Structure formats: structure tokens, C-alpha cells
Amino acid sequence: MGISYDQFSRWQELAAVPEEIFERQMQDKTHVPTMAGLIRAAAEPWYPGDQRDRN
């Protein structure tokens, strides 16, 4: 197919991001979502009411 192992792995990580986190990041008007940011947001612990910067 012509994609690298690294790219394939990143796409798998992106596909594993829970829908709730994906939607929250996509609706956040304070930044432009990136693949790395979405994956990082899913990997970090998050608690309701957490006001940390989620970029």
C-alpha cells in the first residue's frame, strides 16, 4: 500500500482514541487539533473538572 510501519502505527494509535476525547478535542476552539495532540490527550490521565491545558 506504500505506507510506512511508523505511519501505520500512528494511525492505529489515533483509531484507539476514545470518541469522547476525540470529540472534546475537535470541539475545542482554543487550538487546532493535531494527530499527536489527540493521541497524547488519550494517553494522559483525565478527570472530570480537570482544567489543565489539553493541547
C-alpha positions in Angstrom: 0.0 0.0 0.0 3.0 2.3 0.3 2.7 3.4 3.9 5.5 3.1 6.5 5.3 1.0 9.6 5.6 4.2 11.7 2.6 5.8 9.9 0.6 2.7 10.2 1.3 2.6 14.0 0.3 6.3 14.4 -3.0 5.6 12.6 -3.6 2.7 14.9 -3.0 4.9 17.9 -5.3 7.6 16.5 -8.0 5.0 15.9 -7.8 3.9 19.6 -8.5 7.4 20.9 -11.9 7.2 22.7 -14.7 9.0 20.9 -15.4 11.2 24.0 -11.8 12.5 24.0 -11.7 12.9 20.2 -14.9 14.9 20.1 -13.8 17.1 23.0 -10.5 17.9 21.3 -12.2 18.6 17.9 -14.7 21.0 19.5 -12.1 22.9 21.5 -11.9 26.3 19.8 -8.7 27.4 21.6 -6.4 25.3 19.4 -6.1 23.3 16.2 -6.2 19.6 16.9 -3.3 17.5 15.7 -2.7 13.8 15.5 0.0 13.9 18.2 -2.3 16.1 20.4 -5.2 13.7 20.1 -3.0 10.7 20.9 -1.4 12.5 23.8 -4.8 13.6 25.2 -5.9 10.0 25.2 -2.7 8.7 26.9 -2.8 11.3 29.7 -5.0 10.7 32.8 -8.0 13.0 32.7 -10.6 13.6 35.4 -13.9 15.5 35.1 -13.4 19.1 36.0 -9.6 18.9 35.2 -8.7 22.4 34.0 -5.2 21.5 32.7 -4.3 22.6 29.2 -5.3 19.7 27.0 -3.4 20.8 23.8 
